[in-house]
């Protein structure tokens, strides 16, 4: 099967539960044999985004479309530059754990940094990261501190990426989806995306 065909959604899939099981299975196959997190997050965001576009029963490409799907990651995980030396007008990538840095995604250009500092943190991604729990926002326009990367977004879901280490769970990023419709996401989406987040975490070297 061609890699692009992984984003096809059979017409026999009619429920969200079936849909997320299908996406999980397709992603599991795509990630097999690859452990680099940038590569895997790139394919994961593309697969989720395009599968949602191909599932008109709940999302599709119309007024219920998911218009953004991607990741924000702690900057310390990003590779260090190998060929360039930063200058005063060209600052190096921040390794500050007080921010999340934009990672692989599908959709329009997005905010580059999410502030996590106690007195400045705001928005759905920051809240999901800090509390280590999925956040469903049925109307982003009423969410305190919402960061509007795209004014056409009306609802959002953010799942934390949690590594289960010997010292206990460690949150190092988030999976973020935006939708054009109000109440675009529900508990079925949460259950499906949380399983996908776990698959991504254990399929990569961090």
Legacy VTK file of the C-alpha trace (Angstrom):
# vtk DataFile Version 3.0
C-alpha trace
ASCII
DATASET POLYDATA
POINTS 206 float
0.000 0.000 0.000
1.251 3.479 -0.860
1.917 5.599 2.214
-0.670 8.187 1.136
-3.369 5.502 1.080
-3.095 5.225 4.858
-5.303 8.338 5.088
-8.217 6.713 3.247
-11.294 6.046 5.380
-13.518 3.128 4.295
-17.196 3.943 3.816
-18.069 1.129 6.234
-16.734 3.255 9.115
-19.692 5.185 10.511
-18.954 5.847 14.196
-16.223 7.842 15.915
-15.103 4.773 17.823
-14.593 2.872 14.568
-12.881 5.888 13.038
-10.298 6.323 15.784
-9.613 2.572 15.872
-8.924 2.791 12.126
-6.618 5.818 12.498
-4.752 4.063 15.309
-4.231 0.958 13.176
-3.043 2.984 10.176
-0.680 5.051 12.296
0.739 1.960 13.973
1.705 0.636 10.538
3.180 3.983 9.449
5.363 4.244 12.542
6.667 0.680 12.336
10.432 0.613 11.873
10.915 4.347 12.496
11.921 5.795 15.890
12.807 9.414 15.051
10.229 11.642 16.723
10.236 14.438 14.129
9.550 11.992 11.299
6.847 10.192 13.274
5.099 13.365 14.440
5.092 14.664 10.874
3.377 11.506 9.609
1.024 11.403 12.603
-0.218 14.959 12.099
-0.701 14.367 8.372
-2.538 11.066 8.881
-4.909 12.423 11.541
-5.592 15.624 9.578
-6.304 13.893 6.281
-8.336 11.068 7.818
-10.567 13.666 9.485
-11.050 15.403 6.122
-12.079 12.006 4.697
-14.684 11.388 7.424
-17.666 13.613 6.515
-20.026 11.848 8.922
-18.576 13.988 11.732
-15.835 16.209 10.260
-15.019 16.292 6.527
-13.927 19.367 4.587
-16.942 21.645 5.174
-18.033 23.751 8.118
-17.149 20.955 10.604
-13.614 20.483 9.298
-10.600 20.143 11.547
-8.494 23.054 10.327
-5.310 22.346 12.328
-3.620 19.277 13.748
-0.143 19.249 15.198
2.257 19.201 18.093
3.975 21.512 20.546
7.106 20.084 22.194
9.586 21.130 24.889
12.469 22.912 23.107
15.078 20.742 24.837
14.061 17.829 22.591
14.837 19.664 19.346
18.212 18.914 17.696
21.046 21.379 18.238
22.258 23.252 15.108
25.084 21.486 13.318
26.115 23.916 10.561
25.313 27.448 11.724
26.557 29.709 14.510
23.937 32.102 15.925
24.725 35.827 15.800
23.300 38.674 17.853
20.656 39.240 15.178
20.050 35.519 14.794
19.347 34.087 18.261
19.672 30.395 18.909
16.633 28.196 19.531
15.445 28.629 23.104
15.965 25.540 25.271
13.915 27.118 28.056
11.500 24.662 29.694
9.195 27.635 30.236
7.969 27.310 26.654
6.618 24.807 24.186
7.951 25.050 20.634
5.883 24.442 17.510
6.498 20.984 16.067
5.221 19.118 12.995
1.660 20.033 11.988
-0.910 20.260 9.181
-2.912 23.427 8.664
-2.249 27.155 8.438
0.815 28.788 10.068
0.585 28.720 13.863
1.976 30.309 17.013
5.664 29.425 17.348
5.858 29.414 21.160
3.447 28.537 23.970
4.387 30.190 27.272
4.334 27.873 30.291
5.569 30.280 32.961
3.337 30.460 36.010
2.529 34.163 35.662
2.251 34.142 31.857
0.912 30.725 30.835
-2.386 30.893 29.002
-4.344 28.989 26.410
-5.567 25.437 25.951
-2.167 23.925 25.115
-0.541 25.388 28.223
-3.377 24.167 30.451
-3.281 20.622 29.045
0.508 20.520 29.430
0.650 21.943 32.958
-2.131 19.730 34.321
-1.205 16.639 32.273
-4.821 16.109 31.220
-6.776 16.348 27.985
-8.747 19.563 27.589
-11.867 19.771 25.396
-13.036 23.283 24.577
-16.460 23.431 22.952
-16.256 27.206 22.326
-12.771 28.729 22.252
-14.252 32.231 22.256
-15.329 31.744 25.873
-12.129 30.027 27.066
-10.053 32.221 29.422
-6.716 33.162 27.857
-7.382 31.417 24.560
-4.645 32.055 21.974
-6.278 32.626 18.584
-3.770 31.365 16.005
-6.634 31.121 13.495
-9.728 33.270 13.974
-11.890 30.717 12.149
-11.358 28.100 14.882
-14.341 27.589 17.189
-13.480 24.469 19.192
-10.349 22.627 20.231
-8.988 19.510 21.900
-5.483 19.142 23.347
-3.963 15.880 24.626
-0.718 15.828 26.619
2.190 13.648 25.511
3.299 11.774 28.629
6.454 9.687 28.929
6.274 7.023 31.620
9.817 7.004 32.962
11.485 5.358 35.949
10.949 8.579 37.913
7.256 8.694 37.074
5.219 10.364 34.319
6.778 13.332 32.496
4.783 15.627 30.192
6.955 16.841 27.302
4.462 18.079 24.706
0.889 18.168 23.439
-1.193 17.022 20.476
-3.492 19.877 19.443
-6.530 19.823 17.104
-8.712 22.782 16.078
-12.171 22.618 14.484
-14.236 25.162 12.547
-17.449 24.082 14.306
-18.613 24.743 17.825
-18.517 21.583 19.967
-16.447 19.869 17.305
-14.937 17.366 19.731
-16.370 15.115 22.431
-15.386 12.287 24.764
-15.204 9.783 21.894
-12.528 11.942 20.262
-10.744 12.257 23.596
-10.626 8.484 24.047
-9.325 7.940 20.509
-6.726 10.701 20.608
-5.399 9.683 24.014
-4.696 6.189 22.691
-2.986 7.698 19.648
-0.884 9.965 21.882
0.267 6.915 23.872
1.137 5.092 20.639
3.219 8.049 19.441
5.088 8.343 22.733
6.115 4.686 22.867
6.969 4.571 19.141
9.702 7.237 19.332
13.093 7.887 20.894
12.894 11.109 22.908
LINES 1 207
206 0 1 2 3 4 5 6 7 8 9 10 11 12 13 14 15 16 17 18 19 20 21 22 23 24 25 26 27 28 29 30 31 32 33 34 35 36 37 38 39 40 41 42 43 44 45 46 47 48 49 50 51 52 53 54 55 56 57 58 59 60 61 62 63 64 65 66 67 68 69 70 71 72 73 74 75 76 77 78 79 80 81 82 83 84 85 86 87 88 89 90 91 92 93 94 95 96 97 98 99 100 101 102 103 104 105 106 107 108 109 110 111 112 113 114 115 116 117 118 119 120 121 122 123 124 125 126 127 128 129 130 131 132 133 134 135 136 137 138 139 140 141 142 143 144 145 146 147 148 149 150 151 152 153 154 155 156 157 158 159 160 161 162 163 164 165 166 167 168 169 170 171 172 173 174 175 176 177 178 179 180 181 182 183 184 185 186 187 188 189 190 191 192 193 194 195 196 197 198 199 200 201 202 203 204 205
